[in-house]
């Protein structure tokens, strides 16, 4: 039984501005999504990777993937108009031997390999697991410009990816959401909608999602630190 990683990368990335989708922006000379693919290609917990792209980005994406010569299969899948539809299209192409599906944001390139393994193991045990971090800020519930109340921080977690699921559970949740016209903000919300329990594991502050220009300087710092950590001793 195999573990499939799905990397949805069919979005427009409008918060970045400009005409280039954020996943294709260069980070130290390499598109952000390639940095992310490198992590999953290096993970012993992952057997195969599906990259969901807009049809107009397929040729561009294939060029980047072929250039990398990844050590495990990376398949490009035409994405849909939404993240949920892109994941659904990838699930429809999943091999029949797939046991666990891991979904990860294309623009979270600093995921640690141990965290990928942990979330896969948790999904095997409980069916569904995600990463998340605790909120360090006071959280307010608001309506327009009026505060309705303060939400206790101990009840708040900021969701991250990867999110891992038994294949049959995620496929059923995606199909049911489509039939009901329900649109979730992430994959775990689709299982929550069905009443299925989802385990949350501690993520990392370094597991940032690069979504706006101000994220890029921090991303460059993390890239430099990763390169330093793998340099051989003089």
URJO-V44093 format. One line per field, one symbol per residue. burial: 1 if it has 24 or more other C-alpha atoms within 12 Angstrom, else 0. Layout:
BEGIN
burial->???
END
This chain:
BEGIN
burial->001111111111100000001111101000111111111111101111111111001000110110000101111111100111111111111100011111111111111111111111111100111111100000000000000000000000111111111111111011101000000101111110100001111111011111100001001101100000000000
END
